[in-house]
């Protein structure tokens, strides 16, 4: 899975739905080439593609991919007073934390702020406002890996493949209900 594409696709999804001040929840301490670092590169790439400037105030630095860390990042943004109309979470847990915190603070999702997470976790369909998410196609990737393994064990040549990420648009980004 090309993690730059994952970050770019999530950001473009929000841009295509009218967002112009898109927050990215980032993990800057990741290893070079790690998924969180590459997703941030995708966010920056999407901004360039649509002609939006990179604004450091729209990036919240986090340490973990979990719910509590996402909540801390969004709370810091709310406390700072920076205006935003979209949030790309590094994980669905970040997006769920953002959803809950925004609602607790009287912000309307998706009317005022649109959200998207990454991983398409099963709970995305069951949050109070269903969460849009980028699927990394884990099941398909697992099937492909097994086919490649079996081919390799039978002496057949194998080659790396790239599975494309898929957007699951739901109400949190003004996607399908």
OpenMM code with the backbone's topology and positions (N, CA, C; nanometers):
from openmm import Vec3, app, unit

residues = "UNK UNK UNK UNK UNK UNK UNK UNK UNK UNK UNK UNK UNK UNK UNK UNK UNK UNK UNK UNK UNK UNK UNK UNK UNK UNK UNK UNK UNK UNK UNK UNK UNK UNK UNK UNK UNK UNK UNK UNK UNK UNK UNK UNK UNK UNK UNK UNK UNK UNK UNK UNK UNK UNK UNK UNK UNK UNK UNK UNK UNK UNK UNK UNK UNK UNK UNK UNK UNK UNK UNK UNK UNK UNK UNK UNK UNK UNK UNK UNK UNK UNK UNK UNK UNK UNK UNK UNK UNK UNK UNK UNK UNK UNK UNK UNK UNK UNK UNK UNK UNK UNK UNK UNK UNK UNK UNK UNK UNK UNK UNK UNK UNK UNK UNK UNK UNK UNK UNK UNK UNK UNK UNK UNK UNK UNK UNK UNK UNK UNK UNK UNK UNK UNK UNK UNK UNK UNK UNK UNK UNK UNK UNK UNK UNK UNK UNK UNK UNK UNK UNK UNK UNK UNK UNK UNK UNK UNK UNK UNK UNK UNK UNK UNK UNK UNK UNK UNK UNK UNK UNK UNK UNK UNK UNK UNK UNK".split()
positions = [
    Vec3(0.0847, -0.1170, 0.0000),
    Vec3(0.0000, 0.0000, 0.0000),
    Vec3(0.0891, 0.1230, 0.0000),
    Vec3(0.0646, 0.2104, -0.0929),
    Vec3(0.1400, 0.3343, -0.1005),
    Vec3(0.0812, 0.4340, 0.0007),
    Vec3(0.1531, 0.4559, 0.1101),
    Vec3(0.1018, 0.5402, 0.2183),
    Vec3(0.0943, 0.6878, 0.1792),
    Vec3(0.1765, 0.7313, 0.0840),
    Vec3(0.1624, 0.8683, 0.0336),
    Vec3(0.0262, 0.8826, -0.0331),
    Vec3(-0.0134, 0.7821, -0.1114),
    Vec3(-0.1456, 0.7846, -0.1750),
    Vec3(-0.2576, 0.7861, -0.0718),
    Vec3(-0.2397, 0.7144, 0.0387),
    Vec3(-0.3415, 0.7113, 0.1440),
    Vec3(-0.3644, 0.8529, 0.1986),
    Vec3(-0.2563, 0.9214, 0.2342),
    Vec3(-0.2685, 1.0575, 0.2867),
    Vec3(-0.3206, 1.1562, 0.1833),
    Vec3(-0.2735, 1.1413, 0.0589),
    Vec3(-0.3186, 1.2296, -0.0493),
    Vec3(-0.4664, 1.2095, -0.0778),
    Vec3(-0.5095, 1.0849, -0.0846),
    Vec3(-0.6489, 1.0528, -0.1154),
    Vec3(-0.7427, 1.1070, -0.0073),
    Vec3(-0.7055, 1.0910, 0.1192),
    Vec3(-0.7889, 1.1410, 0.2286),
    Vec3(-0.8029, 1.2930, 0.2209),
    Vec3(-0.6929, 1.3606, 0.1963),
    Vec3(-0.6936, 1.5070, 0.1897),
    Vec3(-0.7732, 1.5554, 0.0690),
    Vec3(-0.7523, 1.4931, -0.0459),
    Vec3(-0.8261, 1.5311, -0.1664),
    Vec3(-0.9757, 1.5076, -0.1490),
    Vec3(-1.0121, 1.4024, -0.0785),
    Vec3(-1.1534, 1.3731, -0.0536),
    Vec3(-1.2191, 1.4923, 0.0168),
    Vec3(-1.1522, 1.5460, 0.1185),
    Vec3(-1.2092, 1.6607, 0.1898),
    Vec3(-1.2089, 1.7857, 0.1018),
    Vec3(-1.1022, 1.8065, 0.0271),
    Vec3(-1.0977, 1.9208, -0.0640),
    Vec3(-1.2129, 1.9126, -0.1644),
    Vec3(-1.2356, 1.7951, -0.2203),
    Vec3(-1.3417, 1.7765, -0.3198),
    Vec3(-1.4802, 1.8003, -0.2612),
    Vec3(-1.4906, 1.8012, -0.1293),
    Vec3(-1.6174, 1.8279, -0.0617),
    Vec3(-1.6227, 1.9694, -0.0047),
    Vec3(-1.5336, 2.0548, -0.0525),
    Vec3(-1.5415, 2.1966, -0.0183),
    Vec3(-1.4487, 2.2449, 0.0908),
    Vec3(-1.3727, 2.1580, 0.1533),
    Vec3(-1.2827, 2.2016, 0.2616),
    Vec3(-1.1622, 2.2753, 0.2035),
    Vec3(-1.1233, 2.3832, 0.2710),
    Vec3(-1.0073, 2.4607, 0.2282),
    Vec3(-0.9062, 2.4813, 0.3405),
    Vec3(-0.9441, 2.4500, 0.4627),
    Vec3(-0.8529, 2.4603, 0.5776),
    Vec3(-0.8544, 2.3240, 0.6470),
    Vec3(-0.7712, 2.2363, 0.5948),
    Vec3(-0.7739, 2.0953, 0.6340),
    Vec3(-0.6632, 2.0663, 0.7344),
    Vec3(-0.7039, 2.0169, 0.8490),
    Vec3(-0.6114, 1.9770, 0.9551),
    Vec3(-0.5569, 1.8385, 0.9244),
    Vec3(-0.4307, 1.8199, 0.9564),
    Vec3(-0.3701, 1.6867, 0.9481),
    Vec3(-0.3146, 1.6515, 1.0856),
    Vec3(-0.3515, 1.5351, 1.1348),
    Vec3(-0.2963, 1.4840, 1.2597),
    Vec3(-0.1720, 1.4049, 1.2218),
    Vec3(-0.0579, 1.4486, 1.2709),
    Vec3(0.0719, 1.3984, 1.2244),
    Vec3(0.1507, 1.3351, 1.3392),
    Vec3(0.2320, 1.2385, 1.3038),
    Vec3(0.3273, 1.1794, 1.3976),
    Vec3(0.4675, 1.2087, 1.3458),
    Vec3(0.5257, 1.3216, 1.3852),
    Vec3(0.6543, 1.3618, 1.3285),
    Vec3(0.7721, 1.2773, 1.3726),
    Vec3(0.7556, 1.2022, 1.4789),
    Vec3(0.8682, 1.1243, 1.5304),
    Vec3(0.8766, 0.9856, 1.4679),
    Vec3(0.7961, 0.9621, 1.3647),
    Vec3(0.7995, 0.8327, 1.2990),
    Vec3(0.9303, 0.8115, 1.2248),
    Vec3(0.9628, 0.6904, 1.2022),
    Vec3(1.0824, 0.6560, 1.1249),
    Vec3(1.0640, 0.7050, 0.9822),
    Vec3(1.1699, 0.7551, 0.9185),
    Vec3(1.1581, 0.7921, 0.7773),
    Vec3(1.1041, 0.6737, 0.6980),
    Vec3(1.0059, 0.6989, 0.6149),
    Vec3(0.9453, 0.5920, 0.5364),
    Vec3(0.8333, 0.5185, 0.6075),
    Vec3(0.8041, 0.5525, 0.7339),
    Vec3(0.6947, 0.4869, 0.8054),
    Vec3(0.5607, 0.5402, 0.7557),
    Vec3(0.4552, 0.4648, 0.7781),
    Vec3(0.3223, 0.5034, 0.7292),
    Vec3(0.2820, 0.6442, 0.7744),
    Vec3(0.2942, 0.6797, 0.9032),
    Vec3(0.2531, 0.8155, 0.9423),
    Vec3(0.3320, 0.9258, 0.8717),
    Vec3(0.4602, 0.9066, 0.8534),
    Vec3(0.5436, 1.0073, 0.7863),
    Vec3(0.5036, 1.0177, 0.6393),
    Vec3(0.4809, 0.9054, 0.5737),
    Vec3(0.4420, 0.9055, 0.4331),
    Vec3(0.3024, 0.9638, 0.4138),
    Vec3(0.2112, 0.9394, 0.5064),
    Vec3(0.0762, 0.9978, 0.4957),
    Vec3(0.0822, 1.1494, 0.5036),
    Vec3(0.1725, 1.2021, 0.5864),
    Vec3(0.1901, 1.3468, 0.5932),
    Vec3(0.2431, 1.3996, 0.4599),
    Vec3(0.3350, 1.3264, 0.3984),
    Vec3(0.3837, 1.3653, 0.2652),
    Vec3(0.2676, 1.3704, 0.1656),
    Vec3(0.1757, 1.2738, 0.1761),
    Vec3(0.0580, 1.2718, 0.0889),
    Vec3(-0.0329, 1.3912, 0.1124),
    Vec3(-0.0485, 1.4296, 0.2391),
    Vec3(-0.1259, 1.5498, 0.2744),
    Vec3(-0.0647, 1.6716, 0.2068),
    Vec3(0.0661, 1.6887, 0.2200),
    Vec3(0.1355, 1.8031, 0.1593),
    Vec3(0.1240, 1.7994, 0.0072),
    Vec3(0.1349, 1.6807, -0.0501),
    Vec3(0.1228, 1.6651, -0.1947),
    Vec3(-0.0164, 1.7086, -0.2410),
    Vec3(-0.1195, 1.6671, -0.1700),
    Vec3(-0.2565, 1.7048, -0.2065),
    Vec3(-0.2753, 1.8561, -0.1989),
    Vec3(-0.2190, 1.9186, -0.0959),
    Vec3(-0.2300, 2.0642, -0.0856),
    Vec3(-0.1682, 2.1307, -0.2081),
    Vec3(-0.0510, 2.0830, -0.2486),
    Vec3(0.0150, 2.1400, -0.3675),
    Vec3(-0.0703, 2.1188, -0.4925),
    Vec3(-0.1266, 1.9998, -0.5060),
    Vec3(-0.2068, 1.9669, -0.6247),
    Vec3(-0.3251, 2.0616, -0.6423),
    Vec3(-0.3849, 2.1036, -0.5317),
    Vec3(-0.5043, 2.1881, -0.5411),
    Vec3(-0.4732, 2.3358, -0.5181),
    Vec3(-0.3460, 2.3685, -0.4989),
    Vec3(-0.3056, 2.5075, -0.4854),
    Vec3(-0.3297, 2.5689, -0.3490),
    Vec3(-0.3404, 2.4858, -0.2459),
    Vec3(-0.3558, 2.5375, -0.1099),
    Vec3(-0.2190, 2.5491, -0.0439),
    Vec3(-0.1968, 2.6543, 0.0339),
    Vec3(-0.0675, 2.6674, 0.1020),
    Vec3(-0.0588, 2.5724, 0.2211),
    Vec3(0.0618, 2.5298, 0.2509),
    Vec3(0.0856, 2.4528, 0.3737),
    Vec3(0.0858, 2.5510, 0.4900),
    Vec3(0.0054, 2.5226, 0.5905),
    Vec3(-0.0018, 2.6069, 0.7093),
    Vec3(0.0308, 2.5226, 0.8324),
    Vec3(0.1444, 2.5482, 0.8950),
    Vec3(0.1837, 2.4696, 1.0131),
    Vec3(0.0794, 2.4711, 1.1243),
    Vec3(-0.0008, 2.5764, 1.1335),
    Vec3(-0.1029, 2.5828, 1.2393),
    Vec3(-0.2146, 2.4819, 1.2178),
    Vec3(-0.2220, 2.4229, 1.0985),
    Vec3(-0.3246, 2.3224, 1.0694),
    Vec3(-0.2737, 2.1795, 1.0893),
    Vec3(-0.1566, 2.1662, 1.1497),
    Vec3(-0.0996, 2.0343, 1.1751),
    Vec3(-0.0861, 2.0149, 1.3259),
    Vec3(-0.1432, 1.9058, 1.3741),
    Vec3(-0.1318, 1.8720, 1.5162),
    Vec3(-0.0385, 1.7529, 1.5290),
    Vec3(0.0673, 1.7699, 1.6061),
    Vec3(0.1641, 1.6624, 1.6261),
    Vec3(0.1201, 1.5705, 1.7391),
    Vec3(0.1166, 1.4422, 1.7088),
    Vec3(0.0738, 1.3398, 1.8035),
    Vec3(0.1854, 1.2383, 1.8227),
    Vec3(0.1702, 1.1568, 1.9274),
    Vec3(0.2711, 1.0541, 1.9538),
    Vec3(0.2232, 0.9134, 1.9245),
    Vec3(0.0897, 0.8936, 1.9180),
    Vec3(0.0348, 0.7588, 1.9015),
    Vec3(-0.0861, 0.7630, 1.8082),
    Vec3(-0.1252, 0.6481, 1.7591),
    Vec3(-0.2400, 0.6367, 1.6689),
    Vec3(-0.3714, 0.6121, 1.7427),
    Vec3(-0.3747, 0.6313, 1.8733),
    Vec3(-0.4932, 0.5941, 1.9496),
    Vec3(-0.5911, 0.7100, 1.9725),
    Vec3(-0.7062, 0.6764, 2.0266),
    Vec3(-0.8152, 0.7698, 2.0505),
    Vec3(-0.7721, 0.8859, 2.1399),
    Vec3(-0.7102, 0.8558, 2.2541),
    Vec3(-0.6729, 0.9613, 2.3490),
    Vec3(-0.5776, 1.0621, 2.2865),
    Vec3(-0.4856, 1.0153, 2.2069),
    Vec3(-0.3898, 1.1055, 2.1431),
    Vec3(-0.4600, 1.1938, 2.0400),
    Vec3(-0.5537, 1.1372, 1.9656),
    Vec3(-0.6317, 1.2161, 1.8707),
    Vec3(-0.7117, 1.3240, 1.9411),
    Vec3(-0.7669, 1.2887, 2.0546),
    Vec3(-0.8446, 1.3858, 2.1329),
    Vec3(-0.7551, 1.5009, 2.1795),
    Vec3(-0.6342, 1.4677, 2.2264),
    Vec3(-0.5399, 1.5728, 2.2693),
    Vec3(-0.5063, 1.6670, 2.1545),
    Vec3(-0.4813, 1.6114, 2.0376),
    Vec3(-0.4452, 1.6922, 1.9218),
    Vec3(-0.5564, 1.7868, 1.8803),
    Vec3(-0.6787, 1.7373, 1.8773),
    Vec3(-0.7919, 1.8225, 1.8382),
    Vec3(-0.8195, 1.9259, 1.9464),
    Vec3(-0.8062, 1.8868, 2.0734),
    Vec3(-0.8273, 1.9843, 2.1811),
    Vec3(-0.7263, 2.0988, 2.1701),
    Vec3(-0.6027, 2.0669, 2.1386),
    Vec3(-0.5004, 2.1707, 2.1226),
    Vec3(-0.5372, 2.2657, 2.0084),
    Vec3(-0.5896, 2.2122, 1.9000),
    Vec3(-0.6323, 2.2972, 1.7888),
    Vec3(-0.7500, 2.3851, 1.8285),
    Vec3(-0.8464, 2.3274, 1.8978),
    Vec3(-0.9615, 2.4065, 1.9430),
    Vec3(-0.9156, 2.5170, 2.0381),
    Vec3(-0.8253, 2.4834, 2.1290),
    Vec3(-0.7745, 2.5829, 2.2252),
    Vec3(-0.6988, 2.6954, 2.1559),
    Vec3(-0.6330, 2.6635, 2.0446),
    Vec3(-0.5524, 2.7643, 1.9740),
    Vec3(-0.6392, 2.8651, 1.8988),
    Vec3(-0.7630, 2.8275, 1.8709),
    Vec3(-0.8525, 2.9169, 1.7982),
    Vec3(-0.8329, 2.9156, 1.6472),
    Vec3(-0.7450, 2.8295, 1.5962),
    Vec3(-0.7224, 2.8224, 1.4519),
    Vec3(-0.8512, 2.7735, 1.3832),
    Vec3(-0.8849, 2.8366, 1.2720),
    Vec3(-1.0042, 2.7993, 1.1968),
    Vec3(-0.9725, 2.6816, 1.1050),
    Vec3(-1.0638, 2.5847, 1.1005),
    Vec3(-1.0473, 2.4703, 1.0111),
    Vec3(-1.1843, 2.4177, 0.9727),
    Vec3(-1.1909, 2.3535, 0.8562),
    Vec3(-1.3183, 2.2978, 0.8099),
    Vec3(-1.3082, 2.1501, 0.7719),
    Vec3(-1.1914, 2.0897, 0.7914),
    Vec3(-1.1728, 1.9482, 0.7635),
    Vec3(-1.0618, 1.8910, 0.8491),
    Vec3(-1.0728, 1.7617, 0.8776),
    Vec3(-0.9708, 1.6924, 0.9576),
    Vec3(-0.9400, 1.5576, 0.8935),
    Vec3(-0.8107, 1.5339, 0.8688),
    Vec3(-0.7627, 1.4027, 0.8262),
    Vec3(-0.6971, 1.3391, 0.9478),
    Vec3(-0.7578, 1.2329, 0.9990),
    Vec3(-0.6981, 1.1587, 1.1091),
    Vec3(-0.6032, 1.0539, 1.0552),
    Vec3(-0.4946, 1.0300, 1.1255),
    Vec3(-0.4010, 0.9248, 1.0848),
    Vec3(-0.4599, 0.7861, 1.1047),
    Vec3(-0.5645, 0.7796, 1.1838),
    Vec3(-0.6327, 0.6537, 1.2100),
    Vec3(-0.7807, 0.6831, 1.2298),
    Vec3(-0.8610, 0.5795, 1.2261),
    Vec3(-1.0032, 0.5971, 1.2542),
    Vec3(-1.0258, 0.6340, 1.4003),
    Vec3(-0.9360, 0.5903, 1.4885),
    Vec3(-0.9485, 0.6294, 1.6289),
    Vec3(-0.9315, 0.7810, 1.6431),
    Vec3(-0.8373, 0.8393, 1.5686),
    Vec3(-0.8215, 0.9854, 1.5700),
    Vec3(-0.9488, 1.0529, 1.5209),
    Vec3(-1.0059, 1.0012, 1.4130),
    Vec3(-1.1275, 1.0611, 1.3567),
    Vec3(-1.2440, 1.0495, 1.4551),
    Vec3(-1.2561, 0.9364, 1.5227),
    Vec3(-1.3632, 0.9192, 1.6223),
    Vec3(-1.3443, 1.0158, 1.7386),
    Vec3(-1.2202, 1.0335, 1.7818),
    Vec3(-1.1920, 1.1298, 1.8895),
    Vec3(-1.2296, 1.2709, 1.8455),
    Vec3(-1.1943, 1.3054, 1.7226),
    Vec3(-1.2282, 1.4378, 1.6696),
    Vec3(-1.3790, 1.4561, 1.6637),
    Vec3(-1.4498, 1.3562, 1.6151),
    Vec3(-1.5959, 1.3622, 1.6072),
    Vec3(-1.6564, 1.3899, 1.7443),
    Vec3(-1.6172, 1.3118, 1.8422),
    Vec3(-1.6740, 1.3281, 1.9757),
    Vec3(-1.6413, 1.4642, 2.0353),
    Vec3(-1.5178, 1.5064, 2.0236),
    Vec3(-1.4754, 1.6339, 2.0814),
    Vec3(-1.5429, 1.7516, 2.0115),
    Vec3(-1.5520, 1.7460, 1.8803),
    Vec3(-1.6201, 1.8532, 1.8077),
    Vec3(-1.7661, 1.8635, 1.8511),
    Vec3(-1.8336, 1.7502, 1.8609),
    Vec3(-1.9746, 1.7511, 1.9025),
    Vec3(-1.9893, 1.8030, 2.0452),
    Vec3(-1.8978, 1.7637, 2.1336),
    Vec3(-1.9019, 1.8136, 2.2722),
    Vec3(-1.8849, 1.9653, 2.2782),
    Vec3(-1.8162, 2.0210, 2.1777),
    Vec3(-1.7913, 2.1650, 2.1730),
    Vec3(-1.8901, 2.2388, 2.0827),
    Vec3(-1.9981, 2.1732, 2.0475),
    Vec3(-2.1034, 2.2376, 1.9706),
    Vec3(-2.0751, 2.2559, 1.8225),
    Vec3(-1.9712, 2.1917, 1.7717),
    Vec3(-1.9404, 2.2027, 1.6283),
    Vec3(-2.0208, 2.0974, 1.5526),
    Vec3(-2.0705, 2.1343, 1.4366),
    Vec3(-2.1539, 2.0447, 1.3572),
    Vec3(-2.0702, 1.9723, 1.2522),
    Vec3(-2.0832, 1.8392, 1.2543),
    Vec3(-2.0164, 1.7522, 1.1576),
    Vec3(-2.1267, 1.6910, 1.0719),
    Vec3(-2.1252, 1.7054, 0.9424),
    Vec3(-2.0228, 1.7585, 0.8538),
    Vec3(-2.0470, 1.9039, 0.8108),
    Vec3(-2.1478, 1.9692, 0.8625),
    Vec3(-2.1817, 2.1033, 0.8153),
    Vec3(-2.0686, 2.2040, 0.8361),
    Vec3(-2.0022, 2.1994, 0.9524),
    Vec3(-1.8936, 2.2936, 0.9826),
    Vec3(-1.7555, 2.2319, 0.9625),
    Vec3(-1.7432, 2.1063, 0.9986),
    Vec3(-1.6146, 2.0358, 0.9875),
    Vec3(-1.6411, 1.8966, 0.9312),
    Vec3(-1.5676, 1.8632, 0.8273),
    Vec3(-1.5776, 1.7305, 0.7683),
    Vec3(-1.4582, 1.6473, 0.8162),
    Vec3(-1.4817, 1.5175, 0.8354),
    Vec3(-1.3803, 1.4282, 0.8920),
    Vec3(-1.3586, 1.3052, 0.8048),
    Vec3(-1.2334, 1.2603, 0.8058),
    Vec3(-1.2019, 1.1310, 0.7453),
    Vec3(-1.0882, 1.0673, 0.8257),
    Vec3(-1.0971, 0.9376, 0.8435),
    Vec3(-0.9919, 0.8620, 0.9110),
    Vec3(-0.9252, 0.7673, 0.8131),
    Vec3(-0.8445, 0.6792, 0.8671),
    Vec3(-0.7727, 0.5810, 0.7853),
    Vec3(-0.7815, 0.4451, 0.8529),
    Vec3(-0.8159, 0.3455, 0.7772),
    Vec3(-0.8202, 0.2023, 0.8077),
    Vec3(-0.9574, 0.1406, 0.7845),
    Vec3(-1.0632, 0.2216, 0.7787),
    Vec3(-1.1992, 0.1718, 0.7618),
    Vec3(-1.2329, 0.0644, 0.8652),
    Vec3(-1.2067, 0.0963, 0.9912),
    Vec3(-1.2395, 0.0057, 1.1015),
    Vec3(-1.3907, -0.0185, 1.1052),
    Vec3(-1.4328, -0.1360, 1.1477),
    Vec3(-1.5764, -0.1655, 1.1515),
    Vec3(-1.6589, -0.0619, 1.2282),
    Vec3(-1.6034, -0.0031, 1.3332),
    Vec3(-1.6828, 0.0913, 1.4127),
    Vec3(-1.7180, 0.2189, 1.3365),
    Vec3(-1.6505, 0.2463, 1.2251),
    Vec3(-1.6784, 0.3688, 1.1480),
    Vec3(-1.8247, 0.3775, 1.1050),
    Vec3(-1.8845, 0.2641, 1.0772),
    Vec3(-2.0249, 0.2632, 1.0331),
    Vec3(-2.1213, 0.2857, 1.1477),
    Vec3(-2.0731, 0.2739, 1.2727),
    Vec3(-2.1644, 0.2753, 1.3868),
    Vec3(-2.1501, 0.3952, 1.4784),
    Vec3(-2.0604, 0.4890, 1.4465),
    Vec3(-2.0506, 0.6097, 1.5282),
    Vec3(-2.1764, 0.6924, 1.5061),
    Vec3(-2.2020, 0.7871, 1.5970),
    Vec3(-2.3258, 0.8670, 1.5910),
    Vec3(-2.3416, 0.9335, 1.4547),
    Vec3(-2.2318, 0.9774, 1.3977),
    Vec3(-2.2262, 1.0228, 1.2586),
    Vec3(-2.1242, 0.9295, 1.1933),
    Vec3(-2.1698, 0.8442, 1.1021),
    Vec3(-2.0773, 0.7469, 1.0425),
    Vec3(-1.9537, 0.8147, 0.9823),
    Vec3(-1.8372, 0.7570, 1.0141),
    Vec3(-1.7087, 0.8153, 0.9745),
    Vec3(-1.6631, 0.7693, 0.8363),
    Vec3(-1.6276, 0.8669, 0.7538),
    Vec3(-1.5613, 0.8354, 0.6277),
    Vec3(-1.4214, 0.7852, 0.6605),
    Vec3(-1.3701, 0.6980, 0.5753),
    Vec3(-1.2386, 0.6413, 0.6020),
    Vec3(-1.1745, 0.5906, 0.4741),
    Vec3(-1.0413, 0.5910, 0.4738),
    Vec3(-0.9651, 0.5320, 0.3647),
    Vec3(-0.9322, 0.3885, 0.4050),
    Vec3(-0.9760, 0.2952, 0.3237),
    Vec3(-0.9462, 0.1542, 0.3492),
    Vec3(-0.8111, 0.1195, 0.2885),
    Vec3(-0.7329, 0.0486, 0.3664),
    Vec3(-0.6056, -0.0023, 0.3153),
    Vec3(-0.6211, -0.1429, 0.2588),
    Vec3(-0.7454, -0.1878, 0.2488),
    Vec3(-0.7762, -0.3145, 0.1825),
    Vec3(-0.6984, -0.4317, 0.2404),
    Vec3(-0.7060, -0.4447, 0.3732),
    Vec3(-0.6304, -0.5499, 0.4416),
    Vec3(-0.6688, -0.6901, 0.3952),
    Vec3(-0.7964, -0.7159, 0.3745),
    Vec3(-0.8391, -0.8498, 0.3329),
    Vec3(-0.7858, -0.8816, 0.1933),
    Vec3(-0.8024, -0.7888, 0.1016),
    Vec3(-0.7518, -0.8088, -0.0345),
    Vec3(-0.6003, -0.8279, -0.0326),
    Vec3(-0.5310, -0.7454, 0.0442),
    Vec3(-0.3854, -0.7580, 0.0533),
    Vec3(-0.3457, -0.8933, 0.1118),
    Vec3(-0.4196, -0.9402, 0.2104),
    Vec3(-0.3924, -1.0724, 0.2685),
    Vec3(-0.4108, -1.1841, 0.1669),
    Vec3(-0.5182, -1.1754, 0.0891),
    Vec3(-0.5429, -1.2766, -0.0146),
    Vec3(-0.4325, -1.2740, -0.1192),
    Vec3(-0.3939, -1.1529, -0.1602),
    Vec3(-0.2870, -1.1402, -0.2599),
    Vec3(-0.1555, -1.1988, -0.2061),
    Vec3(-0.1260, -1.1686, -0.0795),
    Vec3(-0.0024, -1.2194, -0.0187),
    Vec3(-0.0030, -1.3726, -0.0144),
    Vec3(-0.1173, -1.4291, 0.0183),
    Vec3(-0.1262, -1.5755, 0.0239),
    Vec3(-0.1073, -1.6365, -0.1144),
    Vec3(-0.1686, -1.5749, -0.2168),
    Vec3(-0.1497, -1.6252, -0.3539),
    Vec3(-0.0029, -1.6183, -0.3945),
    Vec3(0.0618, -1.5064, -0.3604),
    Vec3(0.2028, -1.4910, -0.3962),
    Vec3(0.2887, -1.5936, -0.3219),
    Vec3(0.2580, -1.6168, -0.1957),
    Vec3(0.3320, -1.7148, -0.1164),
    Vec3(0.3172, -1.8543, -0.1772),
    Vec3(0.1945, -1.8892, -0.2112),
    Vec3(0.1704, -2.0216, -0.2684),
    Vec3(0.2414, -2.0356, -0.4043),
    Vec3(0.2389, -1.9307, -0.4843),
    Vec3(0.3101, -1.9340, -0.6138),
    Vec3(0.4598, -1.9512, -0.5917),
    Vec3(0.5133, -1.8777, -0.4961),
    Vec3(0.6558, -1.8878, -0.4661),
    Vec3(0.6938, -2.0257, -0.4177),
    Vec3(0.6103, -2.0853, -0.3342),
    Vec3(0.6374, -2.2207, -0.2847),
    Vec3(0.6338, -2.3250, -0.3965),
    Vec3(0.5586, -2.2944, -0.5024),
    Vec3(0.5506, -2.3856, -0.6164),
    Vec3(0.6577, -2.3548, -0.7207),
    Vec3(0.7488, -2.2651, -0.6854),
    Vec3(0.8592, -2.2336, -0.7746),
    Vec3(0.8258, -2.1324, -0.8830),
    Vec3(0.7084, -2.0750, -0.8779),
    Vec3(0.6696, -1.9760, -0.9784),
    Vec3(0.7263, -1.8398, -0.9399),
    Vec3(0.7568, -1.7572, -1.0397),
    Vec3(0.8089, -1.6236, -1.0083),
    Vec3(0.6993, -1.5363, -0.9458),
    Vec3(0.7408, -1.4506, -0.8557),
    Vec3(0.6470, -1.3559, -0.7943),
    Vec3(0.7033, -1.2153, -0.8079),
    Vec3(0.6160, -1.1185, -0.7959),
    Vec3(0.6567, -0.9779, -0.8039),
    Vec3(0.5707, -0.8972, -0.7078),
    Vec3(0.6255, -0.7900, -0.6624),
    Vec3(0.5494, -0.7021, -0.5740),
    Vec3(0.4296, -0.6446, -0.6485),
    Vec3(0.3229, -0.6226, -0.5756),
    Vec3(0.2043, -0.5598, -0.6323),
    Vec3(0.1662, -0.4417, -0.5445),
    Vec3(0.0896, -0.3528, -0.5987),
    Vec3(0.0402, -0.2390, -0.5232),
    Vec3(-0.1121, -0.2432, -0.5248),
    Vec3(-0.1714, -0.2439, -0.4085),
    Vec3(-0.3161, -0.2398, -0.3959),
    Vec3(-0.3545, -0.0948, -0.3690),
    Vec3(-0.4505, -0.0441, -0.4427),
    Vec3(-0.4926, 0.0957, -0.4290),
    Vec3(-0.5815, 0.1139, -0.3067),
    Vec3(-0.5614, 0.2229, -0.2321),
    Vec3(-0.6517, 0.2544, -0.1207),
    Vec3(-0.7897, 0.2921, -0.1739),
    Vec3(-0.8913, 0.2718, -0.0912),
    Vec3(-1.0300, 0.2971, -0.1320),
    Vec3(-1.0973, 0.3867, -0.0292),
    Vec3(-1.1636, 0.4911, -0.0780),
    Vec3(-1.2403, 0.5805, 0.0102),
    Vec3(-1.3765, 0.5178, 0.0379),
    Vec3(-1.4142, 0.5172, 0.1639),
    Vec3(-1.5503, 0.4810, 0.2034),
    Vec3(-1.6128, 0.6092, 0.2570),
    Vec3(-1.6855, 0.6783, 0.1693),
    Vec3(-1.7456, 0.8073, 0.2043),
    Vec3(-1.8730, 0.7848, 0.2848),
    Vec3(-1.8753, 0.8468, 0.4003),
    Vec3(-1.9926, 0.8390, 0.4871),
    Vec3(-2.0313, 0.9803, 0.5291),
    Vec3(-2.1233, 0.9888, 0.6201),
    Vec3(-2.1803, 1.1186, 0.6574),
    Vec3(-2.0791, 1.2179, 0.7133),
    Vec3(-1.9735, 1.1731, 0.7786),
    Vec3(-1.8788, 1.2659, 0.8420),
    Vec3(-1.8076, 1.3571, 0.7425),
    Vec3(-1.8072, 1.3191, 0.6152),
    Vec3(-1.7465, 1.4041, 0.5132),
    Vec3(-1.8517, 1.4467, 0.4107),
    Vec3(-1.9773, 1.4390, 0.4521),
    Vec3(-2.0891, 1.4692, 0.3628),
    Vec3(-2.0925, 1.3721, 0.2457),
    Vec3(-2.0483, 1.2507, 0.2749),
    Vec3(-2.0563, 1.1441, 0.1753),
    Vec3(-2.1943, 1.0805, 0.1846),
    Vec3(-2.2035, 0.9544, 0.1547),
    Vec3(-2.3322, 0.8860, 0.1606),
    Vec3(-2.3768, 0.8710, 0.3046),
    Vec3(-2.5073, 0.8652, 0.3290),
    Vec3(-2.5580, 0.8553, 0.4680),
    Vec3(-2.5148, 0.7272, 0.5386),
] * unit.nanometer
topology = app.Topology()
chain = topology.addChain("A")
for resn in residues:
    res = topology.addResidue(resn, chain)
    for name in ("N", "CA", "C"):
        topology.addAtom(name, app.Element.getBySymbol(name[0]), res)
